[in-house]
Amino acid sequence: MIEKKYIIQGSPFVVPTTDGKIIKEHFGAATDGNSGISIAHMKAPGGWSEPFQTPEFDEYTFIIQGKKQFIIENETIVLEAGQSIKILKNTRVQYSNPFTEVCEYLAICMPAFSMDLVNRED
């Protein structure tokens, strides 16, 4: 039997949430056990926010639609569709969508996203 040199992901892991955010992990620890990288398609509703966190992974975000706000250390940044950002590990950050439109984006974490590595504040 010939081993395939690729994987097509048609059934991402849908992360359960309680804040209205839709998270579909295509590759990563929850989907295929890969701890080196995670790739997730996200939709954050208007008014959504997370607590501050200091992740132990680099996070790349690419905005597909809408806007997303980042508070990095003490600087507020807003990205719009077509823009991207890399936030280095061990950086204090808060992610939010204080706008009315849904924000759709891709998030890539290296190493893979893990609740053990995100270090969210209470």
C-alpha positions in Angstrom: 0.0 0.0 0.0 1.3 3.5 -0.9 1.5 6.0 1.9 -0.1 9.3 1.2 2.1 12.4 1.4 -0.7 14.7 2.4 -3.8 15.0 4.7 -7.0 16.8 3.7 -8.9 18.0 6.8 -12.6 17.9 6.1 -13.8 17.4 9.7 -12.1 19.9 12.0 -12.5 19.6 15.8 -15.1 22.1 17.0 -13.9 23.4 20.3 -16.8 23.8 22.8 -17.2 27.4 23.9 -19.6 29.3 26.1 -18.9 32.8 24.7 -20.4 32.5 21.2 -17.1 32.2 19.5 -16.8 29.4 16.9 -13.5 27.6 16.9 -12.7 24.9 14.3 -9.3 23.4 14.8 -8.1 21.9 11.5 -4.7 20.7 12.8 -3.4 20.6 16.3 -3.4 18.8 19.6 -7.2 18.4 19.8 -7.6 17.3 16.2 -4.6 15.1 15.3 -2.4 15.1 18.4 0.1 17.5 16.8 1.8 19.5 19.6 4.1 21.4 17.2 1.5 23.6 15.4 -2.3 24.3 15.5 -4.3 25.9 12.8 -7.8 27.1 13.6 -10.6 28.9 11.7 -12.4 31.2 14.1 -15.5 33.4 14.1 -15.8 35.9 17.0 -19.2 37.6 17.5 -19.4 41.3 18.1 -18.9 42.1 21.7 -16.7 39.1 22.3 -13.5 39.2 24.4 -11.1 36.9 26.3 -9.2 37.6 29.5 -5.6 38.7 29.3 -3.2 35.9 28.7 0.5 35.3 28.3 0.8 32.3 26.0 3.9 30.0 25.8 3.5 29.9 22.0 3.9 32.3 19.0 0.5 33.1 17.6 -0.1 34.3 14.0 -3.5 35.8 13.2 -4.9 36.5 9.7 -8.1 38.5 9.5 -10.5 37.2 6.8 -13.5 39.4 7.5 -14.4 42.1 10.1 -12.0 43.6 12.7 -10.2 42.3 15.7 -8.7 44.2 18.6 -5.5 43.2 20.3 -4.2 44.8 23.5 -0.5 43.8 23.5 1.3 44.7 26.7 -0.3 48.2 26.9 -0.8 49.0 23.2 -4.1 48.7 21.5 -4.1 47.5 17.9 -7.0 46.9 15.5 -6.6 44.7 12.5 -8.9 44.6 9.5 -9.6 42.1 6.8 -6.5 41.2 4.8 -4.1 42.1 7.7 -2.1 39.7 9.8 0.0 39.8 13.0 2.5 37.6 14.8 2.6 37.9 18.6 5.6 36.3 20.2 5.3 33.8 23.0 5.5 35.1 26.5 3.8 38.4 25.5 0.8 39.6 27.6 -2.2 40.0 25.2 -6.0 40.3 25.2 -8.0 39.4 22.2 -11.5 40.9 21.6 -14.1 42.0 19.0 -15.7 45.2 20.5 -17.3 45.9 17.1 -20.7 44.8 15.8 -19.6 42.7 12.8 -18.5 39.1 13.3 -14.7 38.8 12.9 -13.6 35.8 10.9 -9.9 34.8 11.1 -7.3 32.1 11.1 -5.1 31.5 14.1 -1.8 29.5 13.9 0.0 28.7 17.1 3.5 27.3 17.4 3.8 25.1 19.4 0.1 24.1 19.2 -2.5 25.9 21.3 -3.1 24.2 24.6 -5.0 25.4 27.7 -1.8 24.3 29.7 0.2 26.9 27.7 -2.2 29.8 27.3 -1.9 31.2 30.9 -5.2 33.1 31.0 -5.7 35.5 33.8 -8.7 35.2 36.1 
